[in-house]
């Protein structure tokens, strides 16, 4: 008998993001196994990506993305698809980014998860606390989905 539900990548990312949000919020969690070289490299790419935002340099930020990139700003929005669409979305708020403060990072295979507080200047949002889920391939970000823990509209 065949299962009646399908398990798509979207469902996997949503489930993973939700699980990571819960796991990152737990105090005294058990440390995961050491990262392999690919996981270390992927984690470094995401760390460097987050560090690039305060430069407000769109080309620098976009250099981390693959041509077929997708970005979901929050769990309540549909992802934008394609590097040009991702660039336009990022351009709409890049100049308001003060800092992406990375609190914790987990890497597993081609996936990197980070808990962050994104700080902003101007605009309606002072900070955003959440989990970023990144899927990387050949050293580039193919998918980036953010999941909100808390907003500060200050």
DSSP file (Angstrom, degrees, kcal/mol; ACC not computed):
  #  RESIDUE AA STRUCTURE BP1 BP2  ACC     N-H-->O    O-->H-N    N-H-->O    O-->H-N    TCO  KAPPA ALPHA  PHI   PSI    X-CA   Y-CA   Z-CA
    1    1 A X              0   0    0      0, 0.0     2,-0.2     0, 0.0     0, 0.0   0.000 360.0 360.0 360.0 132.5    0.0    0.0    0.0
    2    2 A X        -     0   0    0      1,-0.1     2,-0.0     2,-0.0     0, 0.0  -0.587 360.0-106.4 -85.1 144.9    1.4    3.4   -1.0
    3    3 A X        -     0   0    0     -2,-0.2    -1,-0.1     1,-0.1     0, 0.0  -0.372  20.9-141.5 -64.4 150.7    1.5    6.3    1.5
    4    4 A X  S    S+     0   0    0      2,-0.0     2,-0.4    -2,-0.0    -1,-0.1   0.533  77.0  74.0 -93.2  -6.8   -1.2    9.0    0.8
    5    5 A X  S    S-     0   0    0      2,-0.0     2,-0.4     0, 0.0    -2,-0.1  -0.833  70.3-141.5-108.3 146.9    1.0   12.0    1.7
    6    6 A X        -     0   0    0     -2,-0.4     2,-0.7     2,-0.0    -2,-0.0  -0.818   6.1-144.7-104.0 147.5    3.8   13.4   -0.4
    7    7 A X        -     0   0    0     -2,-0.4     2,-0.1     4,-0.0    -2,-0.0  -0.872  26.5-178.5-113.6  97.3    7.0   14.7    1.2
    8    8 A X     >  -     0   0    0     -2,-0.7     4,-2.3     1,-0.1     5,-0.1  -0.430  42.0-109.1 -92.0 167.0    8.2   17.6   -0.8
    9    9 A X  H  > S+     0   0    0      1,-0.2     4,-2.9     2,-0.2     5,-0.2   0.874 120.4  56.5 -62.5 -36.4   11.3   19.7   -0.3
   10   10 A X  H  > S+     0   0    0      2,-0.2     4,-2.5     1,-0.2    -1,-0.2   0.928 108.7  45.9 -61.0 -44.8    9.1   22.6    0.8
   11   11 A X  H  > S+     0   0    0      2,-0.2     4,-2.8     1,-0.2     5,-0.2   0.893 112.6  51.4 -64.6 -38.7    7.6   20.4    3.5
   12   12 A X  H  X S+     0   0    0     -4,-2.3     4,-2.8     2,-0.2    -2,-0.2   0.929 111.7  46.1 -64.3 -44.2   11.0   19.2    4.5
   13   13 A X  H  X S+     0   0    0     -4,-2.9     4,-3.0     2,-0.2     5,-0.2   0.906 113.7  49.0 -65.5 -41.1   12.3   22.8    4.8
   14   14 A X  H  X S+     0   0    0     -4,-2.5     4,-2.4    -5,-0.2    -2,-0.2   0.943 114.5  44.6 -63.1 -46.7    9.3   23.9    6.7
   15   15 A X  H  X S+     0   0    0     -4,-2.8     4,-2.6     2,-0.2    -2,-0.2   0.911 115.0  48.8 -63.4 -42.1    9.6   21.0    9.1
   16   16 A X  H  X S+     0   0    0     -4,-2.8     4,-2.9    -5,-0.2     5,-0.2   0.921 111.3  49.6 -64.5 -44.4   13.3   21.5    9.5
   17   17 A X  H  X S+     0   0    0     -4,-3.0     4,-2.4     2,-0.2    -2,-0.2   0.912 112.7  47.0 -61.3 -42.9   12.9   25.2   10.1
   18   18 A X  H  X S+     0   0    0     -4,-2.4     4,-2.1    -5,-0.2    -1,-0.2   0.918 113.9  47.8 -64.3 -43.8   10.3   24.6   12.8
   19   19 A X  H  X S+     0   0    0     -4,-2.6     4,-2.9     1,-0.2    -2,-0.2   0.904 112.2  49.3 -64.7 -41.1   12.4   21.8   14.4
   20   20 A X  H  X S+     0   0    0     -4,-2.9     4,-3.1     2,-0.2     5,-0.3   0.896 107.8  54.2 -66.8 -38.7   15.5   24.0   14.4
   21   21 A X  H  X S+     0   0    0     -4,-2.4     4,-1.1    -5,-0.2    -1,-0.2   0.939 113.4  42.8 -58.5 -45.9   13.6   26.9   15.9
   22   22 A X  H  X S+     0   0    0     -4,-2.1     4,-0.6     1,-0.2     3,-0.2   0.918 115.6  48.7 -65.9 -43.7   12.5   24.6   18.7
   23   23 A X  H >< S+     0   0    0     -4,-2.9     3,-0.9     1,-0.2    -2,-0.2   0.892 109.6  51.0 -66.2 -40.2   16.0   23.1   19.1
   24   24 A X  H 3< S+     0   0    0     -4,-3.1    -1,-0.2     1,-0.2    -2,-0.2   0.776 107.9  54.5 -68.8 -24.2   17.8   26.4   19.2
   25   25 A X  H 3< S+     0   0    0     -4,-1.1     2,-0.4    -5,-0.3    -1,-0.2   0.617  86.4  99.4 -84.1 -12.3   15.4   27.6   21.9
   26   26 A X  S X< S-     0   0    0     -3,-0.9     3,-0.7    -4,-0.6     2,-0.2  -0.603  71.1-132.9 -79.0 129.3   16.1   24.7   24.2
   27   27 A X  T 3  S+     0   0    0     -2,-0.4    -2,-0.1     1,-0.2    -1,-0.0  -0.504  83.4  14.9 -75.9 149.6   18.6   25.4   27.0
   28   28 A X  T 3  S+     0   0    0     -2,-0.2    -1,-0.2     1,-0.1     3,-0.1   0.813  83.4 174.4  62.8  34.9   21.3   22.8   27.7
   29   29 A X    <   -     0   0    0     -3,-0.7     2,-0.2    -6,-0.1    -1,-0.1  -0.310  37.3 -98.6 -72.2 159.7   21.0   20.9   24.4
   30   30 A X        -     0   0    0      1,-0.1     2,-0.1    -2,-0.0    -1,-0.1  -0.562  40.7-109.6 -77.7 138.5   23.4   18.2   23.5
   31   31 A X        -     0   0    0     -2,-0.2    -1,-0.1     1,-0.1     3,-0.1  -0.443  32.5-125.2 -69.5 141.0   26.2   19.1   21.1
   32   32 A X        -     0   0    0      1,-0.2     3,-0.1    -2,-0.1    -1,-0.1  -0.279  38.6 -77.4 -78.0 169.3   25.9   17.7   17.6
   33   33 A X        -     0   0    0      1,-0.1    -1,-0.2    -2,-0.0     0, 0.0  -0.213  63.0 -80.8 -62.4 157.9   28.7   15.7   16.0
   34   34 A X        -     0   0    0      1,-0.1     2,-0.2    -3,-0.1    -1,-0.1  -0.281  52.6-108.2 -58.6 146.6   31.7   17.5   14.6
   35   35 A X        -     0   0    0     -3,-0.1    -1,-0.1     1,-0.1     2,-0.1  -0.497  26.3-129.4 -76.9 145.8   31.1   19.0   11.2
   36   36 A X     >  -     0   0    0     -2,-0.2     4,-2.5     1,-0.1     5,-0.2  -0.324  38.6 -90.2 -81.6 177.3   32.8   17.5    8.1
   37   37 A X  H  > S+     0   0    0      1,-0.2     4,-2.4     2,-0.2     5,-0.2   0.868 127.4  50.5 -60.8 -38.9   34.8   19.7    5.7
   38   38 A X  H  > S+     0   0    0      2,-0.2     4,-2.8     1,-0.2    -1,-0.2   0.924 111.4  48.2 -65.1 -43.8   31.7   20.5    3.5
   39   39 A X  H  > S+     0   0    0      2,-0.2     4,-2.6     1,-0.2    -2,-0.2   0.896 111.4  50.2 -63.9 -40.8   29.7   21.4    6.6
   40   40 A X  H  X S+     0   0    0     -4,-2.5     4,-2.1     2,-0.2    -1,-0.2   0.927 112.7  47.0 -61.3 -44.9   32.5   23.7    7.9
   41   41 A X  H  X S+     0   0    0     -4,-2.4     4,-2.2     2,-0.2    -2,-0.2   0.920 113.1  48.4 -64.3 -44.0   32.7   25.4    4.4
   42   42 A X  H  X S+     0   0    0     -4,-2.8     4,-2.1     1,-0.2    -2,-0.2   0.908 111.0  50.3 -63.3 -42.4   29.0   25.8    4.2
   43   43 A X  H  X S+     0   0    0     -4,-2.6     4,-2.4     1,-0.2    -1,-0.2   0.892 110.3  50.8 -62.2 -39.5   28.7   27.3    7.7
   44   44 A X  H  X S+     0   0    0     -4,-2.1     4,-2.9     2,-0.2     5,-0.2   0.891 107.5  53.1 -66.3 -39.3   31.6   29.7    6.8
   45   45 A X  H  X S+     0   0    0     -4,-2.2     4,-2.5     2,-0.2    -2,-0.2   0.934 111.9  45.0 -60.4 -46.2   29.8   30.8    3.6
   46   46 A X  H  X S+     0   0    0     -4,-2.1     4,-2.5     2,-0.2    -2,-0.2   0.894 112.9  51.1 -66.7 -39.4   26.6   31.6    5.6
   47   47 A X  H  X S+     0   0    0     -4,-2.4     4,-2.0     2,-0.2    -2,-0.2   0.930 112.6  45.9 -61.3 -45.6   28.6   33.4    8.3
   48   48 A X  H  X S+     0   0    0     -4,-2.9     4,-1.2     2,-0.2    -2,-0.2   0.884 110.7  54.3 -64.4 -38.9   30.4   35.5    5.7
   49   49 A X  H >X S+     0   0    0     -4,-2.5     3,-0.7    -5,-0.2     4,-0.6   0.937 109.6  46.4 -59.1 -48.5   27.1   36.2    4.0
   50   50 A X  H >< S+     0   0    0     -4,-2.5     3,-0.7     1,-0.2    50,-0.4   0.861 110.6  53.5 -63.8 -35.9   25.6   37.5    7.2
   51   51 A X  H 3< S+     0   0    0     -4,-2.0     3,-0.3     1,-0.2    -1,-0.2   0.712 100.1  63.7 -71.5 -20.2   28.7   39.6    7.9
   52   52 A X  H X<>S+     0   0    0     -4,-1.2     3,-1.4    -3,-0.7     5,-0.5   0.728  82.0  80.6 -77.0 -21.9   28.4   41.2    4.4
   53   53 A X  G X<5S+     0   0    0     -3,-0.7     3,-2.1    -4,-0.6    -1,-0.2   0.864  81.7  59.0 -59.1 -43.7   25.0   42.9    5.1
   54   54 A X  G 3 5S+     0   0    0     -4,-0.4    -1,-0.3    -3,-0.3    -2,-0.1   0.692  93.6  69.6 -63.0 -14.2   26.2   46.0    7.1
   55   55 A X  G < 5S-     0   0    0     -3,-1.4    -1,-0.3    -4,-0.2    -2,-0.2   0.739  93.0-145.8 -70.3 -21.0   28.3   47.0    4.0
   56   56 A X  T < 5 +     0   0    0     -3,-2.1     2,-0.9    -4,-0.4    -3,-0.1   0.715  49.7 143.6  59.3  22.8   25.1   47.7    2.2
   57   57 A X     >< -     0   0    0     -5,-0.5     4,-2.3     1,-0.2    -1,-0.2  -0.820  35.9-166.9 -96.4 102.6   26.8   46.5   -0.9
   58   58 A X  H  > S+     0   0    0     -2,-0.9     4,-2.9     1,-0.2     5,-0.2   0.883  86.7  52.6 -59.3 -42.3   24.2   44.7   -3.0
   59   59 A X  H  > S+     0   0    0      1,-0.2     4,-1.2     2,-0.2    -1,-0.2   0.903 110.0  49.0 -61.6 -40.7   26.7   43.1   -5.3
   60   60 A X  H  4 S+     0   0    0      2,-0.2     3,-0.3     1,-0.2     4,-0.3   0.935 114.0  45.0 -64.1 -46.8   28.7   41.7   -2.4
   61   61 A X  H >< S+     0   0    0     -4,-2.3     3,-1.2     1,-0.2    -2,-0.2   0.916 114.0  49.5 -63.3 -43.8   25.6   40.3   -0.7
   62   62 A X  H >< S+     0   0    0     -4,-2.9     3,-1.7     1,-0.3    -1,-0.2   0.691  91.9  78.1 -71.7 -18.2   24.3   38.8   -4.0
   63   63 A X  T 3< S+     0   0    0     -4,-1.2    -1,-0.3    -3,-0.3    -2,-0.2   0.679  86.9  61.8 -65.0 -15.5   27.7   37.2   -4.7
   64   64 A X  T <  S+     0   0    0     -3,-1.2    77,-3.1    -4,-0.3    -1,-0.3   0.594  90.9  88.4 -84.1 -11.1   26.8   34.4   -2.2
   65   65 A X  E <  S-a  141   0A   0     -3,-1.7    77,-0.2    75,-0.2     2,-0.1  -0.620  72.3-128.3 -96.4 147.3   23.7   33.3   -4.3
   66   66 A X  E >   -     0   0A   0     75,-2.5     3,-1.3    -2,-0.3    16,-0.1  -0.422  34.7-106.5 -76.5 162.7   23.4   30.7   -7.0
   67   67 A X  E 3  S+     0   0A   0      1,-0.3    16,-1.8    -2,-0.1    17,-0.2   0.788 120.5  49.2 -63.6 -28.9   21.6   31.8  -10.2
   68   68 A X  E 3  S+     0   0A   0     14,-0.2    -1,-0.3    15,-0.1    14,-0.1  -0.078  86.7 154.1-101.2  33.0   18.5   29.8   -9.4
   69   69 A X  E <   -     0   0A   0     -3,-1.3    13,-3.4    12,-0.1     2,-0.3  -0.148  27.4-161.9 -65.3 154.5   18.3   31.2   -5.8
   70   70 A X  E     -aB 143  81A   0     72,-1.8    74,-2.0    11,-0.2     2,-0.4  -0.990   4.5-170.2-134.4 144.4   15.1   31.4   -3.8
   71   71 A X  E     -aB 144  80A   0      9,-2.3     9,-2.9    -2,-0.3     2,-0.5  -0.991   9.1-167.8-140.2 128.3   14.5   33.6   -0.7
   72   72 A X  E     -a  145   0A   0     72,-2.7    74,-1.9    -2,-0.4     7,-0.2  -0.972   8.9-159.4-114.9 117.8   11.6   33.6    1.7
   73   73 A X  S    S-     0   0    0     -2,-0.5     2,-0.3     5,-0.3    -1,-0.1   0.868  74.0 -12.8 -64.6 -39.1   11.5   36.6    4.0
   74   74 A X  S >  S-     0   0    0      3,-0.1     3,-1.8     4,-0.1    73,-0.2  -0.967  73.8 -95.6-156.1 169.0    9.3   34.9    6.6
   75   75 A X  T 3  S+     0   0    0     -2,-0.3    72,-0.1     1,-0.3    -2,-0.0   0.634 118.9  61.6 -65.0 -13.0    7.1   31.8    7.0
   76   76 A X  T 3  S+     0   0    0      2,-0.1     2,-0.3    -4,-0.0    -1,-0.3   0.495  98.2  66.9 -92.2  -3.6    4.1   34.0    6.1
   77   77 A X  S <  S-     0   0    0     -3,-1.8     2,-0.2     3,-0.0    -3,-0.1  -0.849  82.1-114.9-119.6 152.9    5.3   34.8    2.6
   78   78 A X        -     0   0    0     -2,-0.3    -5,-0.3     1,-0.1     2,-0.1  -0.556  44.7-102.2 -76.2 148.2    5.9   32.9   -0.6
   79   79 A X        -     0   0    0     -2,-0.2     2,-0.3    -7,-0.2    -7,-0.3  -0.406  24.8-127.9 -71.2 147.8    9.6   32.8   -1.7
   80   80 A X  E     -B   71   0A   0     -9,-2.9    -9,-2.3    -2,-0.1     2,-0.4  -0.758  30.1-147.7 -87.3 145.3   10.8   35.0   -4.5
   81   81 A X  E     +B   70   0A   0     -2,-0.3     4,-0.3   -11,-0.2   -11,-0.2  -0.939  50.8  36.7-126.6 139.9   12.6   32.9   -7.1
   82   82 A X  S  > S-     0   0    0    -13,-3.4     4,-2.5    -2,-0.4     5,-0.2   0.185  84.0 -94.6  97.3 142.4   15.5   33.6   -9.3
   83   83 A X  H  > S+     0   0    0    -16,-1.8     4,-2.5     1,-0.2     5,-0.1   0.851 123.2  52.8 -59.8 -37.2   18.6   35.7   -8.6
   84   84 A X  H  > S+     0   0    0    -17,-0.2     4,-2.2     2,-0.2    -1,-0.2   0.917 111.2  45.7 -66.1 -42.7   17.2   38.9  -10.1
   85   85 A X  H  > S+     0   0    0     -4,-0.3     4,-2.1     2,-0.2    -2,-0.2   0.894 113.2  50.4 -66.4 -40.1   14.0   38.6   -7.9
   86   86 A X  H  X S+     0   0    0     -4,-2.5     4,-2.6     2,-0.2     5,-0.2   0.918 109.9  51.4 -62.2 -43.2   16.0   37.8   -4.8
   87   87 A X  H  X S+     0   0    0     -4,-2.5     4,-2.7    -5,-0.2    -2,-0.2   0.913 109.3  49.5 -60.4 -44.7   18.2   40.9   -5.6
   88   88 A X  H  X S+     0   0    0     -4,-2.2     4,-1.1     2,-0.2    -1,-0.2   0.897 112.2  48.4 -62.5 -40.3   15.2   43.2   -5.9
   89   89 A X  H >< S+     0   0    0     -4,-2.1     3,-0.5     2,-0.2     4,-0.4   0.936 114.1  45.0 -66.2 -46.3   13.7   41.9   -2.6
   90   90 A X  H >X S+     0   0    0     -4,-2.6     4,-1.8     1,-0.2     3,-1.7   0.897 107.7  58.8 -64.3 -40.4   17.0   42.3   -0.7
   91   91 A X  H 3< S+     0   0    0     -4,-2.7     4,-0.4     1,-0.3    -1,-0.2   0.798  93.6  69.0 -58.2 -29.3   17.6   45.8   -2.3
   92   92 A X  T << S+     0   0    0     -4,-1.1    -1,-0.3    -3,-0.5    -2,-0.2   0.684 121.1  11.2 -67.8 -17.7   14.2   46.9   -0.8
   93   93 A X  T X4 S+     0   0    0     -3,-1.7     3,-1.6    -4,-0.4     4,-0.4   0.419  94.3 104.1-138.3  -0.3   15.6   46.8    2.8
   94   94 A X  G >< S+     0   0    0     -4,-1.8     3,-1.6     1,-0.3   -38,-0.1   0.869  79.7  57.1 -54.2 -42.8   19.4   46.3    2.5
   95   95 A X  G 3  S+     0   0    0     -4,-0.4    -1,-0.3     1,-0.3    -4,-0.1   0.665 103.0  55.9 -67.8 -14.7   20.2   50.0    3.4
   96   96 A X  G <  S+     0   0    0     -3,-1.6    25,-2.9    24,-0.1     2,-0.5   0.489  80.6 110.1 -93.2  -4.2   18.3   49.6    6.7
   97   97 A X  E <   +C  120   0A   0     -3,-1.6    23,-0.3    -4,-0.4     3,-0.1  -0.601  35.2 171.8 -77.5 123.1   20.4   46.7    7.9
   98   98 A X  E     -     0   0A   0     21,-3.1     2,-0.3    -2,-0.5    22,-0.2   0.832  65.9 -23.6 -91.2 -44.2   22.6   47.6   10.8
   99   99 A X  E     -C  119   0A   0     20,-1.5    20,-3.3   -46,-0.1     2,-0.7  -0.961  41.2-137.4-167.0 145.4   23.8   44.0   11.7
  100  100 A X  E     -C  118   0A   0    -50,-0.4     2,-0.9    -2,-0.3    18,-0.2  -0.943  29.9-159.2-104.4 104.5   23.0   40.4   11.4
  101  101 A X  E     -C  117   0A   0     16,-2.7    16,-2.2    -2,-0.7     2,-0.6  -0.763   4.8-152.2 -90.1 105.1   23.9   39.1   14.9
  102  102 A X  E     +C  116   0A   0     -2,-0.9    14,-0.2    14,-0.2     3,-0.1  -0.683  19.1 175.8 -83.3 121.1   24.4   35.4   14.6
  103  103 A X  E     -     0   0A   0     12,-3.2     2,-0.3    -2,-0.6    13,-0.2   0.797  65.5  -2.6 -93.1 -34.8   23.7   33.6   17.9
  104  104 A X  E     -C  115   0A   0     11,-1.3    11,-2.2     2,-0.0     2,-0.4  -0.987  58.9-158.5-158.8 149.3   24.1   30.0   16.9
  105  105 A X  E     -C  114   0A   0     -2,-0.3     2,-0.4     9,-0.2     9,-0.2  -0.997   5.8-176.4-136.8 139.5   24.9   27.9   13.8
  106  106 A X  E     -C  113   0A   0      7,-2.8     7,-3.3    -2,-0.4     2,-0.4  -0.999   7.0-166.9-132.4 135.3   24.3   24.3   12.9
  107  107 A X  E     +C  112   0A   0     -2,-0.4     2,-0.3     5,-0.2     5,-0.2  -0.978  11.7 170.2-124.7 138.3   25.4   22.6    9.7
  108  108 A X  E >   -C  111   0A   0      3,-2.7     3,-2.3    -2,-0.4     2,-0.1  -0.871  64.0 -54.2-147.0 109.4   24.3   19.3    8.4
  109  109 A X  T 3  S-     0   0    0     -2,-0.3   -67,-0.1     1,-0.3    -1,-0.1  -0.376 123.6 -12.9  58.1-129.6   25.3   18.3    4.8
  110  110 A X  T 3  S+     0   0    0     -3,-0.1    26,-2.9    -2,-0.1     2,-0.4   0.409 121.5  92.2 -83.6   4.4   24.2   21.0    2.4
  111  111 A X  E <   -CD 108 135A   0     -3,-2.3    -3,-2.7    24,-0.2     2,-0.4  -0.803  50.4-175.2-104.4 139.7   22.0   22.7    5.1
  112  112 A X  E     -CD 107 134A   0     22,-2.3    22,-3.1    -2,-0.4     2,-0.4  -0.999   4.2-169.1-129.9 135.1   23.0   25.5    7.4
  113  113 A X  E     -CD 106 133A   0     -7,-3.3    -7,-2.8    -2,-0.4     2,-0.4  -0.979   7.2-179.3-122.4 131.7   20.7   26.8   10.2
  114  114 A X  E     -CD 105 132A   0     18,-2.2    18,-3.1    -2,-0.4     2,-0.5  -0.997  23.6-142.7-135.2 142.5   21.4   29.9   12.1
  115  115 A X  E     +CD 104 131A   0    -11,-2.2   -12,-3.2    -2,-0.4   -11,-1.3  -0.865  38.5 171.6 -93.6 128.6   19.7   31.7   14.9
  116  116 A X  E     -CD 102 130A   0     14,-2.8    14,-2.3    -2,-0.5     2,-0.5  -0.924  38.9-146.7-136.7 157.5   20.0   35.4   14.4
  117  117 A X  E     -CD 101 129A   0    -16,-2.2   -16,-2.7    -2,-0.3     2,-0.5  -0.975  24.7-156.7-118.9 114.5   18.9   38.8   15.6
  118  118 A X  E     -CD 100 128A   0     10,-3.1    10,-2.1    -2,-0.5     2,-0.4  -0.811   7.9-154.6 -92.3 125.5   18.8   41.1   12.6
  119  119 A X  E     -CD  99 127A   0    -20,-3.3   -21,-3.1    -2,-0.5   -20,-1.5  -0.833  11.8-169.2-105.2 138.3   19.1   44.8   13.7
  120  120 A X  E     -C   97   0A   0      6,-3.0     2,-0.4    -2,-0.4   -23,-0.2  -0.890  16.9-146.1-127.4 154.0   17.7   47.6   11.5
  121  121 A X  S    S-     0   0    0    -25,-2.9     4,-0.1    -2,-0.3     5,-0.0  -0.955  71.5  -5.1-114.2 139.6   17.9   51.4   11.4
  122  122 A X  S    S+     0   0    0     -2,-0.4     3,-0.3     1,-0.1   -26,-0.0   0.069  94.4  76.1  66.3 173.9   14.8   53.3   10.2
  123  123 A X  S    S-     0   0    0      1,-0.2    -1,-0.1    -3,-0.0    -3,-0.0  -0.090 100.2 -62.7  76.1-179.9   11.7   51.7    8.9
  124  124 A X  S    S+     0   0    0      1,-0.1     2,-0.5     2,-0.0    -1,-0.2   0.630 113.6  69.2 -79.7 -12.9    9.0   49.9   10.9
  125  125 A X        +     0   0    0     -3,-0.3    28,-0.2     1,-0.2     3,-0.1  -0.922  46.8 179.7-117.5 125.7   11.2   47.2   12.4
  126  126 A X  S    S-     0   0    0     26,-2.8    -6,-3.0    -2,-0.5     2,-0.3   0.868  74.9  -7.4 -84.5 -42.4   14.0   47.6   14.9
  127  127 A X  E     -DE 119 152A   0     25,-1.5    25,-2.5    -8,-0.2     2,-0.4  -0.993  52.7-152.4-154.1 158.1   15.0   43.9   15.1
  128  128 A X  E     -DE 118 151A   0    -10,-2.1   -10,-3.1    -2,-0.3     2,-0.5  -1.000   9.7-161.8-132.7 128.5   14.0   40.5   14.0
  129  129 A X  E     +DE 117 150A   0     21,-3.2    20,-3.7    -2,-0.4    21,-2.3  -0.957  38.9 109.9-113.4 122.5   14.8   37.3   15.9
  130  130 A X  E     -DE 116 148A   0    -14,-2.3   -14,-2.8    -2,-0.5     2,-0.5  -0.926  61.1 -82.6-167.2-169.3   14.6   34.1   14.0
  131  131 A X  E     -DE 115 147A   0     16,-2.6    16,-2.5    -2,-0.3     2,-0.5  -0.971  29.0-151.5-119.7 129.1   16.1   31.1   12.4
  132  132 A X  E     -DE 114 146A   0    -18,-3.1   -18,-2.2    -2,-0.5     2,-0.5  -0.861   5.6-159.8 -98.5 133.9   17.6   31.1    8.9
  133  133 A X  E     -DE 113 145A   0     12,-3.3    12,-2.6    -2,-0.5     2,-0.4  -0.968  13.6-173.4-114.7 119.6   17.5   27.9    6.9
  134  134 A X  E     -DE 112 144A   0    -22,-3.1   -22,-2.3    -2,-0.5     2,-0.5  -0.935  15.0-162.3-118.6 134.5   20.0   27.8    4.0
  135  135 A X  E     -DE 111 143A   0      8,-2.6     7,-3.0    -2,-0.4     8,-1.6  -0.977  19.3-168.3-112.7 122.5   20.5   25.2    1.3
  136  136 A X  E     - E   0 141A   0    -26,-2.9     2,-0.4    -2,-0.5     5,-0.2  -0.843  13.4-177.7-115.2 148.6   23.9   25.4   -0.4
  137  137 A X  E >  S- E   0 140A   0      3,-2.4     3,-1.4    -2,-0.3    -2,-0.0  -0.970  73.8  -9.9-144.4 128.3   25.2   23.8   -3.5
  138  138 A X  T 3  S-     0   0    0     -2,-0.4     3,-0.1     1,-0.3    -1,-0.0   0.865 130.0 -52.1  51.6  41.7   28.7   24.1   -4.9
  139  139 A X  T 3  S+     0   0    0      1,-0.2     2,-0.3   -73,-0.0    -1,-0.3   0.588 117.2 103.5  78.4  11.2   29.5   26.9   -2.5
  140  140 A X  E <  S- E   0 137A   0     -3,-1.4    -3,-2.4   -75,-0.0     2,-0.6  -0.930  75.9-110.6-126.6 150.6   26.4   29.1   -3.3
  141  141 A X  E     +aE  65 136A   0    -77,-3.1   -75,-2.5    -2,-0.3    -5,-0.2  -0.696  34.7 171.4 -79.3 119.3   23.2   29.7   -1.5
  142  142 A X  E     +     0   0A   0     -7,-3.0   -72,-1.8    -2,-0.6     2,-0.4   0.814  70.0  17.8 -95.0 -40.9   20.4   28.1   -3.5
  143  143 A X  E     -aE  70 135A   0     -8,-1.6    -8,-2.6   -74,-0.2     2,-0.4  -0.999  58.8-178.9-136.2 137.7   17.6   28.6   -0.9
  144  144 A X  E     +aE  71 134A   0    -74,-2.0   -72,-2.7    -2,-0.4     2,-0.4  -0.952   9.1 174.7-136.0 114.4   17.3   30.9    2.1
  145  145 A X  E     -aE  72 133A   0    -12,-2.6   -12,-3.3    -2,-0.4     2,-0.4  -0.979  14.2-154.4-122.1 132.2   14.2   30.7    4.2
  146  146 A X  E     - E   0 132A   0    -74,-1.9     2,-0.4    -2,-0.4   -14,-0.2  -0.853   2.7-161.8-107.8 143.5   13.7   32.7    7.5
  147  147 A X  E     - E   0 131A   0    -16,-2.5   -16,-2.6    -2,-0.4     2,-0.2  -0.993  21.2-126.4-126.3 124.9   11.4   31.7   10.3
  148  148 A X  E     + E   0 130A   0     -2,-0.4   -18,-0.3   -18,-0.2     3,-0.1  -0.493  32.0 168.1 -79.6 133.6   10.4   34.3   12.9
  149  149 A X  E    S-     0   0A   0    -20,-3.7     2,-0.3     1,-0.4   -19,-0.2   0.743  74.8 -13.1 -99.9 -48.6   10.8   33.9   16.6
  150  150 A X  E     - E   0 129A   0    -21,-2.3   -21,-3.2     2,-0.0    -1,-0.4  -0.995  55.2-148.1-155.0 150.5   10.1   37.5   17.6
  151  151 A X  E     - E   0 128A   0     -2,-0.3     2,-0.5   -23,-0.2   -23,-0.2  -0.916   4.9-156.8-116.1 145.3    9.8   41.0   16.1
  152  152 A X  E     + E   0 127A   0    -25,-2.5   -26,-2.8    -2,-0.4   -25,-1.5  -0.931  14.6 173.9-122.3 106.4   10.6   44.3   17.8
  153  153 A X              0   0    0     -2,-0.5    -1,-0.1   -28,-0.2   -25,-0.0   0.350 360.0 360.0 -93.3   5.8    8.7   47.1   16.2
  154  154 A X              0   0    0    -27,-0.1   -29,-0.1    -3,-0.0    -1,-0.1   0.343 360.0 360.0  42.9 360.0   10.2   49.4   18.9
